[in-house]
Amino acid sequence: MAEVQVTCITKPDPQSPHEHITHLGNPKAGWTWPRERVVQSIDAKSNTFFVVDPRTGKRANIGVVRAAGHDPYLRTYADGVWNDNLLSLNQCPL
């Protein structure tokens, strides 16, 4: 299983803090994946995705959240708490 750092995201409206994430990536590593592919990879346990807080240097793993009546979505999980670190990442370059 590979450990993969996510450094950017893509949202339909970059200005909205509540838009869903469509893609995740790491330009320095040369990849951008659709959210669905990341979900499948996490579910298959083929990769562990994570972010690093630039202020604290602390790592937070990315997990899949399944809420009734909604498509699966991704959130970070650190110190036993789900949080929104993903939404604070920069937009991936086009």
C-alpha positions, 0 to 999 in steps of 0.5 A, spaced: 500 500 500 502 506 497 502 513 502 500 518 497 500 526 499 494 530 497 496 537 496 491 540 491 483 539 490 478 541 484 471 544 486 466 546 481 466 553 484 473 555 487 470 560 491 465 556 495 467 553 501 461 548 501 462 545 494 464 538 493 470 536 491 471 533 484 478 531 484 484 531 488 492 531 486 499 533 487 502 537 482 509 535 484 508 528 484 504 528 477 497 526 478 490 528 479 485 523 480 477 524 480 474 523 487 471 517 485 477 514 483 480 516 490 474 513 494 475 506 490 482 506 492 481 507 499 476 502 499 480 497 496 486 499 501 491 500 495 493 507 497 492 511 503 491 518 502 493 524 507 494 531 507 499 535 511 497 542 515 502 547 513 502 551 519 503 545 524 506 540 520 501 535 522 499 529 518 491 527 517 489 521 513 483 522 508 477 517 509 471 516 506 464 518 509 458 515 507 451 519 509 445 516 507 442 519 501 448 522 499 454 520 494 461 518 498 465 524 500 472 525 502 474 528 509 480 528 513 481 524 520 486 526 525 486 525 533 480 521 532 476 527 529 473 528 522 475 535 519 475 539 513 483 540 512 481 538 504 477 544 503 483 549 505 487 546 500 489 550 494 486 549 487 489 544 483 492 547 476 488 546 470 
